[in-house]
Amino acid sequence: MGKRQIRIFRKDIPQHLPELLLQDSVQVILRNRVVVQGKLKTATADNFEILDGRRNQHAIPVRDVEEVIYDVEAPY
């Protein structure tokens, strides 16, 4: 099965918070081009908390986020 990436830019984050919290894994690309990948534990319009693969927790202000990416299975 194929996968498709869904990209959500900073200005669109508040309206996509419910679907982001449902994802098993997200990639958060920061404005300084650092990427944090993991499970989104809490998300508000101002702050993200992510638990990465090594069980480290990251608190990220949304103002530092460039975009959020997650994968979905393609229907083909």
Residue frames as a rotation matrix with the C-alpha (Angstrom) as fourth column:
MET 1
0.573 0.819 0.000 0.00
0.819 -0.573 0.000 0.00
0.000 0.000 -1.000 0.00
GLY 2
-0.228 -0.622 0.749 1.10
0.588 -0.701 -0.403 3.50
0.776 0.349 0.525 -0.73
LYS 3
-0.020 0.183 -0.983 1.30
0.909 -0.407 -0.094 6.38
-0.417 -0.895 -0.158 1.67
ARG 4
0.184 0.127 0.975 0.47
0.586 -0.810 -0.005 10.00
0.789 0.572 -0.223 1.23
GLN 5
-0.659 -0.467 -0.590 1.81
0.752 -0.399 -0.524 12.89
0.009 -0.789 0.614 3.29
ILE 6
0.553 0.792 0.257 -0.55
0.706 -0.610 0.361 15.48
0.443 -0.018 -0.896 4.70
ARG 7
-0.608 -0.794 0.003 1.16
0.718 -0.551 -0.425 18.84
0.339 -0.257 0.905 5.27
ILE 8
0.622 0.772 -0.133 -0.31
0.741 -0.526 0.418 21.42
0.252 -0.358 -0.899 7.63
PHE 9
-0.295 -0.744 0.599 1.28
0.488 -0.657 -0.575 24.84
0.821 0.123 0.557 7.69
ARG 10
-0.881 -0.202 -0.427 1.50
0.471 -0.291 -0.833 27.04
0.044 -0.935 0.352 10.80
LYS 11
-0.812 0.582 0.039 -1.46
-0.582 -0.813 0.003 29.26
0.034 -0.020 0.999 9.89
ASP 12
-0.037 0.831 -0.556 -3.71
-0.616 0.419 0.667 26.19
0.787 0.367 0.496 9.48
ILE 13
-0.805 -0.400 -0.438 -2.72
0.033 0.708 -0.706 24.37
0.592 -0.582 -0.557 12.69
PRO 14
-0.799 0.485 0.355 -5.58
-0.506 -0.225 -0.833 25.60
-0.324 -0.845 0.425 14.94
GLN 15
0.153 0.943 -0.295 -8.29
-0.979 0.105 -0.172 24.17
-0.131 0.315 0.940 12.68
HIS 16
0.276 -0.115 -0.954 -6.48
-0.464 0.853 -0.237 20.81
0.842 0.508 0.182 12.34
LEU 17
-0.438 -0.518 0.735 -5.73
-0.877 0.070 -0.474 20.14
0.194 -0.853 -0.485 16.03
PRO 18
0.368 0.612 0.699 -8.34
-0.756 0.635 -0.158 17.35
-0.541 -0.471 0.697 16.48
GLU 19
0.963 -0.003 -0.271 -7.03
-0.184 0.728 -0.660 15.31
0.200 0.685 0.700 13.53
LEU 20
0.083 -0.996 0.018 -3.40
-0.569 -0.062 -0.820 15.82
0.818 0.058 -0.572 14.59
LEU 21
-0.223 -0.135 0.965 -4.09
-0.963 0.187 -0.197 14.36
-0.154 -0.973 -0.171 18.03
LEU 22
0.736 0.583 0.343 -5.46
-0.507 0.811 -0.290 11.19
-0.448 0.040 0.893 16.39
GLN 23
0.632 -0.533 -0.563 -2.26
-0.500 0.275 -0.821 10.44
0.592 0.800 -0.093 14.48
ASP 24
0.893 -0.370 -0.258 0.19
0.451 0.754 0.478 7.75
0.018 -0.543 0.840 15.63
SER 25
-0.080 -0.974 -0.214 3.16
0.823 -0.185 0.537 9.79
-0.563 -0.133 0.816 14.49
VAL 26
0.951 0.278 0.137 3.72
0.307 -0.789 -0.531 13.34
-0.039 0.547 -0.836 13.29
GLN 27
-0.163 -0.980 0.118 6.77
0.984 -0.170 -0.051 15.23
0.070 0.108 0.992 12.08
VAL 28
0.844 0.362 -0.394 7.02
0.425 -0.901 0.082 18.79
-0.326 -0.237 -0.915 13.34
ILE 29
0.006 -0.823 0.568 9.33
0.922 -0.215 -0.322 20.94
0.387 0.526 0.757 11.24
LEU 30
0.349 0.045 -0.936 10.54
0.676 -0.704 0.218 23.97
-0.649 -0.709 -0.276 13.13
ARG 31
0.990 0.068 -0.125 11.40
-0.019 -0.805 -0.592 27.33
-0.141 0.589 -0.796 11.60
ASN 32
0.260 -0.964 -0.060 15.12
-0.849 -0.258 0.461 26.62
-0.460 -0.069 -0.885 12.17
ARG 33
0.214 -0.028 -0.976 14.69
-0.816 0.544 -0.194 23.38
0.537 0.838 0.093 10.08
VAL 34
-0.865 -0.346 0.363 14.96
-0.496 0.697 -0.517 21.00
-0.074 -0.628 -0.775 13.04
VAL 35
-0.082 0.835 -0.544 12.54
-0.548 0.418 0.724 18.07
0.832 0.358 0.424 12.76
VAL 36
-0.733 -0.004 0.681 10.92
-0.623 0.405 -0.669 16.43
-0.273 -0.914 -0.299 15.80
GLN 37
-0.289 0.620 -0.730 9.07
-0.516 0.541 0.664 13.18
0.806 0.569 0.163 15.12
GLY 38
-0.995 -0.016 -0.094 6.81
0.065 0.607 -0.792 11.37
0.070 -0.795 -0.603 17.55
LYS 39
-0.233 0.956 -0.178 3.36
0.872 0.287 0.398 11.07
0.431 -0.062 -0.900 19.08
LEU 40
-0.565 0.157 0.810 1.55
-0.209 -0.977 0.044 14.32
0.798 -0.145 0.585 19.74
LYS 41
-0.693 0.254 -0.675 0.43
0.691 0.502 -0.520 14.08
0.207 -0.827 -0.523 23.38
THR 42
0.192 0.756 -0.625 -1.21
0.700 -0.552 -0.453 17.48
-0.688 -0.350 -0.635 23.80
ALA 43
-0.681 -0.347 0.645 -1.81
0.711 -0.524 0.469 20.28
0.175 0.778 0.604 21.37
THR 44
0.263 0.705 -0.658 -3.23
0.625 -0.644 -0.441 23.73
-0.735 -0.296 -0.610 21.79
ALA 45
0.885 0.097 0.455 -3.18
0.427 -0.557 -0.712 26.77
0.184 0.825 -0.535 19.55
ASP 46
0.766 -0.591 0.253 -0.05
-0.623 -0.779 0.065 27.90
0.158 -0.208 -0.965 21.42
ASN 47
-0.180 -0.860 0.477 1.92
-0.946 0.284 0.155 24.76
-0.269 -0.424 -0.865 22.36
PHE 48
0.562 0.219 -0.798 2.66
-0.473 0.876 -0.092 21.16
0.679 0.429 0.596 21.29
GLU 49
0.062 -0.587 0.807 3.94
-0.862 0.377 0.340 18.36
-0.504 -0.717 -0.482 23.52
ILE 50
0.563 0.011 -0.826 5.51
-0.644 0.633 -0.430 15.49
0.518 0.774 0.364 21.60
LEU 51
0.467 -0.423 0.776 6.79
-0.457 0.636 0.622 12.15
-0.757 -0.646 0.103 22.89
ASP 52
0.170 -0.471 -0.866 9.56
-0.978 0.026 -0.206 10.99
0.119 0.882 -0.456 20.56
GLY 53
0.559 0.059 -0.827 10.77
-0.316 0.937 -0.147 7.46
0.766 0.343 0.543 19.80
ARG 54
-0.438 -0.791 -0.428 13.19
0.236 0.359 -0.903 7.51
0.868 -0.496 0.029 22.72
ARG 55
0.277 0.723 -0.633 10.42
0.862 0.105 0.497 8.54
0.425 -0.683 -0.594 25.14
ASN 56
-0.772 -0.475 -0.422 11.76
0.593 -0.777 -0.211 12.08
-0.228 -0.414 0.882 25.48
GLN 57
0.348 0.937 -0.035 9.11
0.895 -0.343 -0.286 14.74
-0.280 0.068 -0.958 25.82
HIS 58
-0.783 -0.550 0.291 9.40
0.620 -0.731 0.285 17.97
0.056 0.404 0.913 23.85
ALA 59
0.272 0.803 -0.531 7.41
0.666 -0.555 -0.499 21.15
-0.695 -0.218 -0.685 24.50
ILE 60
-0.694 -0.485 0.532 7.29
0.714 -0.368 0.595 23.21
-0.093 0.793 0.602 21.32
PRO 61
-0.267 0.602 -0.753 5.68
-0.001 -0.781 -0.624 26.64
-0.964 -0.166 0.209 20.97
VAL 62
0.415 0.517 0.749 3.52
0.733 0.298 -0.611 26.79
-0.539 0.803 -0.255 17.85
ARG 63
0.873 -0.114 -0.474 5.16
-0.280 -0.913 -0.297 30.10
-0.399 0.392 -0.829 16.90
ASP 64
-0.133 -0.991 -0.010 8.38
-0.694 0.086 0.715 28.08
-0.707 0.101 -0.700 16.27
VAL 65
-0.118 0.176 0.977 6.63
0.376 0.919 -0.120 25.55
-0.919 0.354 -0.174 13.98
GLU 66
-0.756 -0.141 -0.639 6.91
-0.523 -0.456 0.720 25.86
-0.393 0.879 0.271 10.21
GLU 67
-0.009 0.786 -0.618 4.70
-0.864 0.305 0.400 22.88
0.503 0.537 0.677 9.37
VAL 68
-0.243 0.047 0.969 3.39
-0.627 0.754 -0.194 19.54
-0.740 -0.655 -0.154 10.63
ILE 69
-0.243 0.092 -0.966 3.43
-0.869 0.421 0.259 16.43
0.430 0.902 -0.022 8.43
TYR 70
-0.248 0.133 0.959 1.76
-0.543 0.801 -0.252 13.06
-0.802 -0.583 -0.127 8.94
ASP 71
-0.909 -0.157 -0.385 1.23
-0.407 0.523 0.749 9.99
0.083 0.838 -0.540 6.73
VAL 72
0.115 0.922 0.369 -2.00
-0.676 0.345 -0.651 8.37
-0.728 -0.175 0.663 5.65
GLU 73
-0.523 -0.220 0.823 -2.47
0.315 0.848 0.427 5.20
-0.792 0.482 -0.374 3.62
ALA 74
-0.683 0.251 -0.686 -3.35
-0.692 -0.523 0.497 5.91
-0.234 0.814 0.531 0.03
PRO 75
0.235 0.889 0.393 -6.54
-0.617 0.449 -0.646 4.27
-0.751 -0.091 0.654 -1.27
TYR 76
0.664 0.005 -0.748 -4.68
-0.698 0.366 -0.616 2.57
0.271 0.931 0.246 -4.15
